[in-house]
Amino acid sequence: MTDLGTNPGVAVVTGASSGIGAAFADRLARRGHDLLLVARRGDRLSTLAAQLQAETGVGVETLVADLGRADDLARLEARIADIPVSFLVNNAGVGALGPTSSVPAGAQEALIRINVVALTRLSIAAVARFSAAGRGTLINIASVMALMPSAGGGAYSGSKAYVLNFTRSLRLELGGSGIGVHVVLPGPVRTEFFSSQGLSDSVFPDSAYVSAEALADAALAGAALGEEVITPSLASADHWRDLEAARGAYMRDVMSGEIAARYRPG
Ligand SMILES: NC(=O)c1ccc[n+]([C@@H]2O[C@H](COP(=O)([O-])OP(=O)(O)OC[C@H]3O[C@@H](n4cnc5c(N)ncnc54)[C@H](OP(=O)(O)O)[C@@H]3O)[C@@H](O)[C@H]2O)c1
């Protein structure tokens, strides 16, 4: 492994072997972060590591890990505890797309282990490092599907709703600590996400896609602005404000202490 410097600290990127994760790795290296890149495909990680080292001069460590496996996850947690991590992008994720009754239960459980359990444990591990150092940034990659039920993506949409609420809750807890906590809701991004699951990109119109590089740049810009929920392709921020206002009204209403009239007997 290359010697990891301490300033501006090490950025850990999960799912760095392709798509959005590889784009984050590129951008963070160009900002001077040493990197710890994680995924299962070690050959891809090594190629990217060599390229980024040559182009930017930062130190890049790779860790081949299946984040659905408890032992691999524990190895990564231990590594995070050992090095001066200042940035974590929890990006690794899978879709297990298809009708809930057709997709094998094991594949849906594996999705929960990767999209939910690993993301949670790694967030906890990183925040422990950030708290000790008094600085750090956590970016968790959810999806616009966090806000939408999805026939053919039940476990996926559920897992991303978890990422959204988990990350927002963590941010509430860490308010004023100097630690940045952000969640990104990408719409369609041109990556291997669909093809790796045997699906075609034409599930969405061509015009709906952004590139992984544009997505990573927008997410980093949103984090620099201090945004809590970053939706890179949402043209009108008013739509998010409207959603939040509706959520506030809903919450005030459910605190009435009374059962709504339509549910009362008789
Ligand atoms: N593409 C989109 O339209 C879109 C939209 C919204 C949100 N997202 C989210 O963006 C994130 C990145 O996806 P992407 O679009 O960049 O797709 P991608 O190109 O398929 O990348 C997925 C990454 O996750 C890694 N990964 C998958 N299973 C893993 C495991 N068990 N252990 C460790 N790493 C694993 C993959 O690496 P290995 O296969 O080498 O392990 C790969 O690097 C995901 O969380 C996805 O849900 C994507």
Ligand as a Chemical Component Dictionary entry (heavy atoms), coordinates in Angstrom:
data_LIG
# 
_chem_comp.id                   LIG 
_chem_comp.type                 NON-POLYMER 
_chem_comp.pdbx_formal_charge   0 
_chem_comp.three_letter_code    LIG 
# 
loop_
_chem_comp_atom.comp_id 
_chem_comp_atom.atom_id 
_chem_comp_atom.alt_atom_id 
_chem_comp_atom.type_symbol 
_chem_comp_atom.charge 
_chem_comp_atom.model_Cartn_x 
_chem_comp_atom.model_Cartn_y 
_chem_comp_atom.model_Cartn_z 
_chem_comp_atom.pdbx_ordinal 
LIG N1  N1  N 0  -27.394 4.134  -12.012 1  
LIG C1  C1  C 0  -28.513 4.683  -11.568 2  
LIG O1  O1  O 0  -29.419 5.009  -12.359 3  
LIG C2  C2  C 0  -28.680 4.942  -10.098 4  
LIG C3  C3  C 0  -29.763 5.749  -9.714  5  
LIG C4  C4  C 0  -29.950 6.000  -8.359  6  
LIG C5  C5  C 0  -29.077 5.476  -7.426  7  
LIG N2  N2  N 1  -28.042 4.694  -7.838  8  
LIG C6  C6  C 0  -27.162 4.151  -6.798  9  
LIG O2  O2  O 0  -25.822 4.482  -7.085  10 
LIG C7  C7  C 0  -24.950 3.520  -6.472  11 
LIG C8  C8  C 0  -23.881 3.109  -7.469  12 
LIG O3  O3  O 0  -24.471 2.467  -8.563  13 
LIG P1  P1  P 0  -23.989 2.672  -10.071 14 
LIG O4  O4  O 0  -25.106 3.248  -10.815 15 
LIG O5  O5  O -1 -22.681 3.323  -10.120 16 
LIG O6  O6  O 0  -23.922 1.136  -10.528 17 
LIG P2  P2  P 0  -22.702 0.167  -10.857 18 
LIG O7  O7  O 0  -21.867 0.737  -11.943 19 
LIG O8  O8  O 0  -23.327 -1.171 -11.046 20 
LIG O9  O9  O 0  -21.838 0.187  -9.525  21 
LIG C9  C9  C 0  -22.196 -0.521 -8.362  22 
LIG C10 C10 C 0  -20.965 -0.623 -7.501  23 
LIG O10 O10 O 0  -21.316 -1.325 -6.292  24 
LIG C11 C11 C 0  -20.369 -2.361 -6.102  25 
LIG N3  N3  N 0  -20.958 -3.496 -5.400  26 
LIG C12 C12 C 0  -22.068 -4.191 -5.770  27 
LIG N4  N4  N 0  -22.252 -5.219 -4.923  28 
LIG C13 C13 C 0  -21.238 -5.161 -4.024  29 
LIG C14 C14 C 0  -20.858 -5.972 -2.923  30 
LIG N5  N5  N 0  -21.569 -7.056 -2.563  31 
LIG N6  N6  N 0  -19.759 -5.640 -2.217  32 
LIG C15 C15 C 0  -19.007 -4.569 -2.579  33 
LIG N7  N7  N 0  -19.316 -3.760 -3.613  34 
LIG C16 C16 C 0  -20.415 -4.075 -4.332  35 
LIG C17 C17 C 0  -19.917 -2.764 -7.510  36 
LIG O11 O11 O 0  -18.612 -3.333 -7.457  37 
LIG P3  P3  P 0  -18.266 -4.894 -7.644  38 
LIG O12 O12 O 0  -19.289 -5.488 -8.573  39 
LIG O13 O13 O 0  -16.879 -4.867 -8.197  40 
LIG O14 O14 O 0  -18.320 -5.449 -6.262  41 
LIG C18 C18 C 0  -19.863 -1.418 -8.202  42 
LIG O15 O15 O 0  -18.623 -0.794 -7.967  43 
LIG C19 C19 C 0  -25.841 2.389  -5.983  44 
LIG O16 O16 O 0  -26.036 2.509  -4.591  45 
LIG C20 C20 C 0  -27.161 2.627  -6.719  46 
LIG O17 O17 O 0  -28.265 2.151  -5.985  47 
LIG C21 C21 C 0  -27.820 4.427  -9.149  48 
# 
loop_
_chem_comp_bond.comp_id 
_chem_comp_bond.atom_id_1 
_chem_comp_bond.atom_id_2 
_chem_comp_bond.value_order 
_chem_comp_bond.pdbx_ordinal 
LIG N1  C1  SING 1  
LIG C1  O1  DOUB 2  
LIG C1  C2  SING 3  
LIG C2  C3  SING 4  
LIG C2  C21 DOUB 5  
LIG C3  C4  DOUB 6  
LIG C4  C5  SING 7  
LIG C5  N2  DOUB 8  
LIG N2  C6  SING 9  
LIG N2  C21 SING 10 
LIG C6  O2  SING 11 
LIG C6  C20 SING 12 
LIG O2  C7  SING 13 
LIG C7  C8  SING 14 
LIG C7  C19 SING 15 
LIG C8  O3  SING 16 
LIG O3  P1  SING 17 
LIG P1  O4  DOUB 18 
LIG P1  O5  SING 19 
LIG P1  O6  SING 20 
LIG O6  P2  SING 21 
LIG P2  O7  DOUB 22 
LIG P2  O8  SING 23 
LIG P2  O9  SING 24 
LIG O9  C9  SING 25 
LIG C9  C10 SING 26 
LIG C10 O10 SING 27 
LIG C10 C18 SING 28 
LIG O10 C11 SING 29 
LIG C11 N3  SING 30 
LIG C11 C17 SING 31 
LIG N3  C12 SING 32 
LIG N3  C16 SING 33 
LIG C12 N4  DOUB 34 
LIG N4  C13 SING 35 
LIG C13 C14 SING 36 
LIG C13 C16 DOUB 37 
LIG C14 N5  SING 38 
LIG C14 N6  DOUB 39 
LIG N6  C15 SING 40 
LIG C15 N7  DOUB 41 
LIG N7  C16 SING 42 
LIG C17 O11 SING 43 
LIG C17 C18 SING 44 
LIG O11 P3  SING 45 
LIG P3  O12 DOUB 46 
LIG P3  O13 SING 47 
LIG P3  O14 SING 48 
LIG C18 O15 SING 49 
LIG C19 O16 SING 50 
LIG C19 C20 SING 51 
LIG C20 O17 SING 52 
# 
